């Protein structure tokens, strides 16, 4: 079966919220599609100006700087976002589109030459890392370092999440290099950016880069893995797309809806805030539960069905409102290119081994991809 689940269905239908403890903090999760959209747009009530507290659980123990621009509100957020946006819009450039197609074409060819391929670590991670070098306009050699970090950029040997010193050390070295020998890359752009008439501090530079590496890493990796896993379990889906490649755009949005790796994101309420009978006290957090909103029956007819022609598809997998994901064009480019090349070059995908990735919390258990996925890809 495909690696997705909807553990919020009952609470979404009955109360619209779920209170769940995360590392000793009780967080009110907002579950309904329309409620999540409204909260995402209302930054005065549901604030992102909360260093370390936008991710759930909080990340004080895994990084030492505020992530930018995600952990800010307008108008500060608007000015910060303008610095990074040109790099993330590179995903629409013909040159980058061609490079991503060549990359994925090569990865598929290598996979089809083998008896079978482990997708999460040996296929999706290299694609994500190498494509990121194109986005950040840095040397493709850097990808080998990033691949060496594994799936989770903050995870170190021993299995526990600890302060990401490997990433921070790497980023500081890149910024030192950019100060001495500036280029056209992301690191140089941050070092020499103008923010309200001044240069960014080193901490601000680190905040941008930290998010660039952490934010789009496992999300893209798990989307690739889930899409290929689904095509392996449902060979008719690959044939459906092959019959008319114009179907790929809608299909990719459906994959983004169903295979949403990020369950929720945090907001802090500056004032006491009532939500469906629950009062969130000033200074406490709510969770905007993207994963629940994406399965809301009020927005998606028969949401548990994977409908590759679903239209409209107002999924929230890239967020909503001010903080709409900067990396959305990049993610769309990678998935659509992968599906296009599978249609053109892959005859059949077979699942050899699958170990589901399961998020286990006090009030819910959610399947969201694979820890390991071994596939056989046969060439046309």
N, C-alpha and C positions, 0 to 999 in steps of 0.2 A: 504493500500500500504506500501511497505518497506520504512523505514525512511532514504532515501538518495536522493540527488539531485545534479545536475551539473549546477550551475549558470554561469560557465565560458566558456561554449561552444562557444558562438559567438565571444567573445574576443580572445579566443584561436585560432580560425580559421582565424580571420581577422588580428590581430596585434601581437598575441603571448604574449602580456602583458596587465596588467590592473593596472592603477594607482588609489589607494584607500587611503583616509585619515584614520588614526588610531590615535585617541587621539591627534589630531592636527599635526601629522606627515604624510606627503604624501609618501606612500611606493609603489614602482613599483613591482608588483607581476609578476613573471615569470611563464608562464602557460603551456608551451608545454613540453612533456615528455623528449625529447632529450635535450632541453635547461636546464631543471631542473637538469637532470643528470650531464650535463657538469658543471653547476655552483656548484653543490654539491661537485664535485671533485676538483674544482679550488679554493683552499682556499686562494691563494695569491690575487686573484681578489675579491673573495667573502669571507670575513673573519668572523670567529666565535670568534675571540679574542675581544669580545665586551660584558663585563659584563652587565647583565640585558636586553640586546637588542636582544638576540637570539629569545626569545618568542615574538610573536606579539599578542596583544600590549605588550610594555615593562613592566618589573616587578620591577622597582625601588620601587614601592609603596607596594609591597607584600612580599619582602624579602630583607635581608641586606647583602647577600654574593653572590659571583659569583658561579654559578652552575658548578660542575666539573663532567666529563671532557668536557662537551658539549660546554662551553663558552671559549674554547682555540683552538689554531691551532697546527699542528705538528711543531717541534718534542715534544713540551710540552704535547700536547694532548696524544701522544703515551705513554709517561711515566706515565701520570696520569691514563690513561685507564687501563694500566697493573695492577694497584693496585686493581681496582674493578672487573675486568673481571673474576677472579676465582669464585666469588660468583654468577655471572650471568650465568656462565656455569654450575652451579649446576642443572639447569633445565634439563640437559641431564643425570643426575645420576639416576640409577634405583631406589634407595631409595626414591628420591624426586618424581619421576614419580609415584611410588606406593602411596605416601602420597597424591599427587594431585588427583589421581583417587579415593582414599578413600574419600577425602573431597567432591568432586563433586558428587560421588555416594550418600553420605549422604544428601547433599543438594537437590538432585533430589528426593530422597525417601521422605524427609520431604515435599517437594512441592507437590508431588503426593498424600500425605495423606491429604492435605488441599483442600478445595473447589476451591480456586484460590490463586495465589501468585503474589505479586508485585515484579517484576524482578530487577529493577534498584537498589533500596535501600536494599531490603530484600533478594536478591539472588546473584546478581553480586558483590555488594560491599563486602559482607562477604567472597565470594570466593576469590576475589582479595586480601583482607586484610590477610586472613589466608594463602593463598598460598605465600604471600610475607614473612611471618614469616619463611616458609620453605627455601625460597631463601636466606634470610639474616641469616639463621641459629640461629634464636632467639626464645624465648619462644612463643608458640602459644597464650598464654594469652595476649601478646601485641596486638593481632589483635582486641581485644575488645575496646582498646583505639583508634585504628586507625579507626574502624568502627564508633565510636562515633564522629569522625570529619566530617562524611558525605562524599558526592561525591567529593567536591572540597576542597583540603587540605588548601587552602588559604582563603576560604570563612568563614566569621564569622557571627554571629547573626546580622541581619539588612540588609543582602542581598548584601552589597558592598564588593568588594575585598580590603582587607587591609593587612598591613604587617603581615606575618604569625607568630605571636608571640607564638601561641599555639604550633605550630610545632617546632619553634626554642627553646622554653623552654624545650620541651620534648627531643629534640636531645641533648641539652647541658647536661641535666640530665643523658642521656644514655652514653655520652662520659665521664662525671665525674665518673660514675659507672665503665666504662670499664678501666679507668686509675687505679682505686683502686683494682678492681677484674677482670682482663682480662679473656676472654673466647675464644671460637672459632667462635664468631658471627661477623657480619659485623662491628659493632661499635668498637669492640676491634681491629679488623684488621686495621681499619683506624687510630686509636690512636697509634698503634705500627708499622705502615707501614714505609718503607724506600722510600723516594722520593729524588733521586739524592744525596744520602749520608746524608740526614737529615730526621727528623720526619715531618709529616704534621703539619701545624699550626691548631689551633682550627677552624679558619675560613675556611681552606681547608677541614677539616673534615665535617664541616657543609655544605659545598658546594656539596660534594659527597652525603651526606645523604639527603639533600634537594631534589636533583634530583631523587634519588631513590624513594622517596615518592611521589613527584609531577609528575614525568615523566611517570610512568606506571600506574597511578591511573585511571583517567577517560578514558584513552585509552582502557584498558582491560575491564573496566566496560561497556563501550558503545559497544565494540565489542561483548561481551557476550549477551547484551540486543538485539542488532540488529540481531545477528544470530538466537536467539530464536524467535524474532518477525517475522523474515523472514520464519522460519519453521512453525510458527503459521499461517501465511498468505498463505503459499504454502505447504500444506500437502504432495503434490506429491514429494517435495524435500526431505522430511524425508524418504519417501518410497524409493526414488532413492538411497539414501545413505545406507539404511538398506539392500537393495538388494546386495550391494557389498561394505563393509566397506573400501576397498582399495581406494574408491573414496573420502574418507574424507580428505586426504592430499591436493588434488587439490581444493576441495570445500572450505576448510579453507582458502587457499590463495585467492580464489575469494571473500570470505567474508572480508578478510583483505583489498583487493583492493577497494571494493565497499563501505564498511562501515568504511572509514578512518576518525577517530574522529578529527585529527589535520589538520586543513585546510592548514596551511603553517608554515614555520619557517624562522627566519630572518638571514640575513647576512649583514655585513657592507662593503661598497666599500671604500678601502683606497685611491683610485684615481678615478678621473672622469671616468665613465664606460658607453659606449654606449650599449644599449640593444634594438634592434628592433626600432630604431628611437628615443628612449628616452635616454637622458643622465642623469645617476644617478651621482650626484655630490659627490666629496670626503667627506666621513663622513656620507653620507646618506645610507639608508637601501634598500635592495631588499627583497622580500618574495619568498622563494622557495615554490611554491604552489603544494604540494603533491596531494591535492584533485583534482586539475585540471589535473595534469599529469596522474593520475590514470584513467582518462576518455578520454584521448587523442586517437582519432580515428586512428592516425598514429601508435600507439603502441598496441591498443586493438580493434580488429574488433567488431563492434556493442557494444561499451562500456556500454551503458545503460542497456544491457541485463545481468542478473545474470546467468552466465554460470558455473555451478558447475564442469564442466570438462575442463575449460579453460586451454589451454596449447599451447605455453608458456604463462606465466603470470608475466611479468617483473614489477610488481607493486612497488611503492615507499613508501609503508606504513611504512616501517622501515628505511626510509631514503636511502642514497646512499653514497658510498665513505667512506672517513675517519670516518665520524660520524654515520656509520651504527649502528642502535639501539642496545645497550647492552642487552636490555630486550627482543629481538626478540625470542630467544629460549623459554623463559618463557611464552610469549604470545602464541606462537604456541602450547606449551604443554597444556595450559589451554583450548584453543579453540578445539584442536583435541580431547582431552579427553572428553570434554563436548559433542561434536558431536558423538563420539564413544558410550558413555553411553546413549545418547538419542536414538540411533539406537537400543541398546540392551534392554532398559528398558521403553521407552516412546512410547505408542501407538499413541497418538494424542496430539497436542498442539493447543489450541484455544485461540484467542485473546478476552479478555473480555473488556479491556479498554486500549487506547493508547493515550498519549499526546506527540506529537513530540517535540523534542528539536531543536530550530531554531537559527542559528547564524545570527544576523542582523547587517550589516555594511552599510556604506554610498553608496557603489557601488554594493553590492550583498547581497543576502539572501540565506543561505544554511541550509538545513535540515541535521542534523547529529546525528540521534539517537532519544532517548526518554528521556523526563523528568520523565515520569511515564509509566510503561508498566505492565498491569495485565494480567496474562495468567492462563489458566487451563491446567494442565498437567495430562494426563490419563495414567495409568500404562498399560503395556502389559499384 
